[in-house]
Amino acid sequence: MKNLPDLQPDQLAYTFLQNGKTPTQSLTYQQLAQQVSAIASHLQTRVPPNSTVLLLYPNNLEFLTAFLGCLSANVIAVPTPALESYQMKRAFPRILTIAINAQPSLILTTSQLAEQFSQNSQNLPQLNSLEYLATDTFLPDQEIALNSNISSQTIAYLQYTSGSTSAPKGVIISHR
């Protein structure tokens, strides 16, 4: 059976609406498949299946492709708060609590945020030993072998509470 990137490669798959109104980014099915495949391929060469991977992204389509790349590579995505540069200092304590709890193998983010986090590493010393992978630098030309060991019971991602009344707590979400 053919999938949508093969049947409708130029059909619009996703559009990101800034503030829920203004279209700012779009991906076709082919672009989405290529980006997800490139991210999954990088993950498969760096971490074993079922490893946790911290996702540090602003609200945009890069988060979507990273999240789907994690699912495709059978690694456990750990989304963190949406990050804009003006929010970073306020988000550091929550990100640190999540990272300590989730014990990620590496961090997926953008080039810009990787640089900002390295410049502010004194605020997050526990993350200094982790590798940052900037997914916006990956070339979308790599093919992956989908992991056939993924079942409905396999952990897809860890969703953390806001931490507004206590430390953030993780909830396991399976593929089911």
C-alpha positions in Angstrom: 0.0 0.0 0.0 1.3 3.4 -0.9 1.5 6.2 1.7 0.6 9.9 1.3 4.1 11.1 0.6 4.1 8.7 -2.4 0.5 9.4 -3.5 0.4 13.2 -2.9 4.0 14.4 -2.4 3.1 18.1 -3.1 -0.1 18.2 -1.1 0.0 20.4 2.0 0.3 18.3 5.1 0.7 20.9 7.8 0.5 24.7 8.2 1.6 26.4 11.4 -0.5 29.3 12.4 1.3 32.0 14.5 -1.1 32.9 17.3 -3.6 30.5 15.8 -4.3 32.9 12.9 -1.4 33.8 10.6 0.2 31.0 8.5 4.0 31.1 8.9 5.3 27.7 8.0 4.0 24.9 5.8 5.1 21.4 4.9 4.1 19.1 2.1 3.7 15.4 2.7 7.0 14.8 0.9 8.9 17.5 3.0 7.4 16.1 6.2 8.4 12.5 5.3 11.9 13.6 4.4 12.5 15.6 7.5 11.0 13.0 9.8 13.1 10.3 8.1 16.3 12.4 8.5 15.7 13.0 12.2 14.8 9.3 12.8 17.9 8.2 11.0 20.2 10.4 13.1 18.5 9.2 16.3 18.9 5.5 15.2 22.6 6.0 14.8 23.1 7.8 18.2 20.8 6.2 20.8 19.3 2.7 21.3 15.6 2.1 21.0 13.4 3.2 24.0 15.9 5.9 25.0 14.5 9.2 26.2 15.2 12.3 24.1 14.5 15.8 25.4 12.7 18.1 22.8 13.5 21.8 23.2 11.6 23.7 20.6 9.5 26.8 20.2 5.9 26.3 18.9 6.5 25.6 15.2 6.7 22.8 12.7 10.3 21.8 13.8 8.8 20.5 17.0 6.3 18.4 14.9 9.0 16.8 12.7 11.2 16.1 15.8 8.4 14.5 17.6 7.4 12.3 14.7 11.1 11.5 14.1 11.3 10.2 17.7 8.2 8.0 17.1 9.7 6.7 13.9 13.0 5.8 15.5 11.3 4.2 18.5 12.8 6.6 21.0 10.8 8.2 23.8 10.1 11.9 23.2 10.1 14.2 26.2 8.6 17.5 25.1 9.5 20.5 27.2 7.8 23.9 27.5 7.6 25.9 24.3 10.6 28.2 24.2 11.0 31.6 22.9 14.1 33.5 23.8 12.3 35.8 26.2 10.9 32.7 28.1 14.1 30.8 28.5 15.2 32.0 32.0 11.7 31.4 33.4 11.6 27.9 31.8 15.0 26.8 33.1 13.8 25.3 36.4 11.1 23.3 34.8 13.3 22.0 32.0 15.9 21.0 34.6 13.4 19.2 36.7 12.1 17.3 33.6 15.6 16.5 32.4 16.7 15.1 35.8 13.6 13.0 36.0 13.5 11.7 32.4 17.3 11.1 32.1 17.5 11.9 28.4 20.2 10.4 26.2 20.4 13.6 24.1 18.6 16.8 23.3 16.9 17.7 20.0 16.5 21.3 19.3 17.2 24.1 16.8 20.6 25.6 16.1 19.6 28.9 17.6 18.3 27.3 20.9 21.4 25.0 21.1 23.6 28.1 21.0 21.4 29.9 23.6 21.5 26.9 25.9 25.3 26.6 25.6 25.6 30.3 26.5 23.4 29.8 29.5 24.9 26.4 30.6 25.7 27.7 34.1 21.9 27.7 34.7 21.6 24.1 33.6 24.8 22.3 34.6 23.1 18.9 34.5 22.5 19.2 30.8 26.2 20.1 29.9 27.1 16.4 29.4 24.3 15.8 26.9 24.7 16.1 23.1 22.5 18.7 21.5 21.4 17.8 18.0 20.1 20.7 15.9 17.5 19.2 13.7 17.3 22.2 11.4 20.8 21.3 10.1 19.8 17.7 9.0 19.7 17.1 5.3 16.3 15.5 4.3 17.7 12.7 2.2 18.2 9.8 4.5 16.0 6.8 4.6 15.3 4.8 7.7 14.2 1.3 8.5 11.1 1.6 10.6 11.3 -0.4 13.8 8.9 -3.3 13.6 9.1 -3.7 17.4 6.7 -0.8 18.0 3.4 -2.0 19.5 0.4 -0.3 21.0 2.1 -0.8 24.4 5.4 0.8 23.4 6.1 4.1 25.2 5.7 6.9 22.7 6.4 9.9 24.9 6.5 11.3 28.4 4.1 14.2 29.0 5.0 16.4 32.0 2.6 18.4 34.1 3.0 22.2 34.2 4.7 22.2 37.6 2.7 25.3 38.6 1.7 23.9 42.0 4.6 21.3 42.5 7.5 19.8 40.6 6.5 18.6 37.1 5.4 15.0 37.1 5.8 12.7 34.0 2.9 10.7 32.6 3.7 7.8 30.3 1.8 7.8 26.9 1.9 4.7 24.9 1.4 4.4 21.1 -2.1 3.1 21.9 
